[in-house]
Amino acid sequence: MAITKTKFINYIRCPRYASLDNIKKDKLDSIVTIEEYKEEEKQYQLEEILGNMFDENGKDLIDVTNDHLETMLPYYNEVELLAGHLAPKYFNGTFKYSKQTYNQESFDCLINNIRYICYVDIYNENEEGFNIIEAKATTTKKYLELGTKENSIFQKDEKGIYRLLEDLNLKIEDYMPVETYEKQRAKLFDKYTGPGHYVYDLAVQRYIIENDLKQNNDKRKVKYYLAVLNCKYIFDGTYENDMPKYNEINGEDIISYIDMTSVTESMMDKIMLDAKRVEDYVNDLYANPVPLGPHCEYKKVTKCKYCKICWNVLPKKHSILCYMDNHHGFTKEGVKYSTFDLINEGKVGMLDIDESYMTREKNKIQRKALETNTPYMNKQKIIDGIKQIQYPIYHLDFETFPCPLPRYSGEKPYTQSVFQFSLHIEKEPGKCDKEKDHYGYLAIDHKDHREELIKMMCDLIKEGTVLVYNDSFEKSRIKELSEIFTDYKSRLLKINSQIFDLMNIVKTRSKMYEELGYDKEEAKMINYYNPAMDGSYSIKKVLPIFSNLTYQGMEVANGVEAMVTYARFPKMNKLDYEHKYQKLVEYCQQDTYAMYKVLEGLKKAIK
Ligand code: SF4
């Protein structure tokens, strides 16, 4: 056993992790086989991929099981291979990369009796030295968004590789104010943010490689790159042997390379200190609870695997984390407290936080609702909201597969590819049968069925209100489809114009209520809150308040399971496929019937 890159990233979280990991100190200078290394990395990579898939989905990312993760593994491997195939177009020299683990380059060093080890995704040797290229199943979006609306802090060089403006010797002021540049660049150094996460990973890699070279008196020059999916790449629908062929399109390749040499260089002192801390942690093996904080990454896909142990100090229901916008912290007598400060002080339940800590009106509402066990309701706003809905109502919901690699023409990496819709038609108020008034479409396999789906949806939806829950998701999907299937453009855009978000009524929508004559403050204030919601307006939390309908016990019971079930279609035997297909239909049907039930419940509540 040695300290691998993945272990390093986990051990540095806090002093307790190493002890919970039950490491054997005397084995810390031994070698790790690549198979062991890869097994360790797999979980890490798959969490990455799922984190990216749910970046903008807007659906609850609930507990992800190993089974879910395994389904996504082939997609991760494919990204790694593509990054290797394309590398010779951007870099000179010889390349070493492979899905076959034995063929990867490795580095290791021994520091204070601890062996550090890493394998590299793509090793590229050239006349000056070598390049380390780490493939990540994320996209350039995270990096190109750093900067202003017009310009990123990264620009392409003459070869098409993204580099920082300063590394290209470009005048920063020509692109953005220097202050903005520095602020945006600083995000690369925060390992708990999207872009910083991968940079830290590469910097740990660099630390191990540099020490290996030093210990072997190797003076070669090394450069460090990330290889990520290109968010500007639009697949043109070319296939070879039924597999998508990702040719260069409009000057864009499916993979982009980003030079992180200077960024990781400026992180070396920090990583050295981190390595010292890791060393202390494994020597001390401190087992007692330590303060909780961002290092736990609680509620993220990348959360520490010991959250179950350390976070059990929080009550399962009505914890401080149920306060809306708690990530902005709380304030008492002008002093700001982060949620972690309060948790570590023992204020773990909602009622442990005195009203004097609250500057947000909605938090006061939440507290009072819980204390008095009485739901909060702004009746008039709910009445006025419901009046905006016209019959017939088309309760609509999509299920999507955000595949890292685009599968069909017009898609980009991680496009939320729609494979299912469910529709309940409520012709008159209160008249909607779960079975008889249900319509829907579910793709039978992984072939491109989008046009059939669009056609069916367009044929079913006539005049009236299209009711969705959290409209940005459905609206974005319909807009994307309208741009790809231009024959249906006007019909799809018409559907978009009919969309009304049920969450506008349950929660609120400032713009709509201001237009209805409410003042700014009242317009932005929540309309409804029940303590059972525990701070969440997701349909899964809202439904049980208004109905006996439940997702509990359903074989497909949430968005992640729906996506994974669909992803597994090609691997299922006939019997299993038919069974799961039906379960997927039932799940999506439940989502739209849930909207009908919530609306009915709201109507009853205002009577
Ligand atoms: S859950 Fe947090 S405190 Fe516990 S081991 Fe993990 S990082 Fe450390």
Boltz pocket constraint, residues with backbone or C-beta under 6 A from the ligand:
constraints:
  - pocket:
      binder: B
      contacts: [[A, 13], [A, 14], [A, 15], [A, 16], [A, 17], [A, 20], [A, 290], [A, 291], [A, 292], [A, 293], [A, 295], [A, 296], [A, 304], [A, 305], [A, 306], [A, 307], [A, 308], [A, 310], [A, 311]]
      max_distance: 6.0
